Amino acid sequence: MKETELRALVGRVQEQVALLASTAPSAAPSENDKRELTRRWDQLVQHLALGPAPDTRVCPSCSHTIMRAATLCGYCWMKLPEGGRHA
């Protein structure tokens, strides 16, 4: 992901949000403005391509959230059993 592309997409979303925010309180945003914000938001989300959230669990020793696949807690350094409960 190129940072310049990301900055441009965030800038476009920010502009659209500012446009909607500047609408008089008594006037509802136009359908076109709402569609444009949705379109720009979708572009940003596609560009980020975050994928699913990582699978996590709670360290049985210190209760920090850690990666499910971890074999050692990055907080308390406890050697971890395989598996574990979800965070």
C-alpha positions as MATLAB code, in Angstrom:
seq = 'MKETELRALVGRVQEQVALLASTAPSAAPSENDKRELTRRWDQLVQHLALGPAPDTRVCPSCSHTIMRAATLCGYCWMKLPEGGRHA';
ca = [
       0.000    0.000    0.000;
       1.415    3.324   -0.978;
       1.194    5.998    1.687;
       0.473    8.702   -0.887;
      -2.582    6.779   -2.139;
      -3.770    6.220    1.415;
      -3.352    9.898    2.279;
      -5.312   10.877   -0.842;
      -8.174    8.515    0.002;
      -8.311    9.689    3.620;
      -8.259   13.285    2.392;
     -11.230   12.653    0.093;
     -13.228   11.066    2.899;
     -12.297   13.949    5.196;
     -13.451   16.499    2.598;
     -16.782   14.731    2.187;
     -17.331   14.501    5.951;
     -16.505   18.209    6.283;
     -18.989   19.009    3.518;
     -21.726   17.069    5.284;
     -20.817   18.613    8.643;
     -21.069   22.123    7.192;
     -24.670   21.531    6.102;
     -27.055   23.736    8.055;
     -28.639   21.862   10.979;
     -32.105   22.438    9.531;
     -31.116   21.047    6.113;
     -30.594   17.345    5.585;
     -27.580   16.290    3.488;
     -28.478   15.510   -0.103;
     -28.721   11.906   -1.272;
     -25.878   12.637   -3.691;
     -23.625   13.806   -0.837;
     -24.439   10.680    1.173;
     -23.727    8.422   -1.818;
     -20.435   10.202   -2.464;
     -19.318    9.749    1.141;
     -20.252    6.064    0.998;
     -18.350    5.639   -2.284;
     -15.216    7.302   -0.917;
     -15.410    5.318    2.320;
     -15.691    2.068    0.314;
     -12.597    3.044   -1.702;
     -10.659    3.629    1.513;
     -11.758    0.309    3.013;
     -10.817   -1.560   -0.185;
      -7.419    0.126   -0.269;
      -6.694   -0.822    3.343;
      -7.637   -4.480    2.677;
      -7.503   -5.267    6.389;
      -8.965   -8.751    6.156;
     -10.401  -10.538    9.157;
      -9.359   -9.654   12.691;
      -6.504  -11.782   14.036;
      -7.343  -14.760   16.230;
      -6.429  -13.855   19.805;
      -6.563  -15.281   23.308;
      -5.952  -14.090   26.856;
      -2.666  -14.889   28.584;
      -3.528  -17.102   31.572;
      -0.837  -15.394   33.645;
      -1.160  -11.641   33.024;
      -4.547  -11.448   31.211;
      -3.195   -9.412   28.266;
      -4.646  -10.112   24.838;
      -2.143  -12.009   22.697;
      -2.109  -13.842   19.373;
      -3.656  -17.307   19.557;
      -0.575  -18.846   17.873;
       1.827  -17.321   20.424;
       3.997  -19.746   22.353;
       5.341  -17.073   24.687;
       3.488  -14.052   26.112;
       5.042  -10.800   24.932;
       4.047   -9.083   28.188;
       4.964  -11.453   31.014;
       7.109  -13.922   29.046;
       5.179  -16.940   30.306;
       5.486  -20.043   28.146;
       1.966  -20.665   26.856;
      -0.001  -23.852   26.392;
      -1.399  -24.484   22.910;
      -4.873  -23.106   22.166;
      -6.582  -21.135   24.881;
      -9.755  -19.137   25.185;
     -10.697  -16.253   22.882;
     -10.077  -12.658   23.951;
];
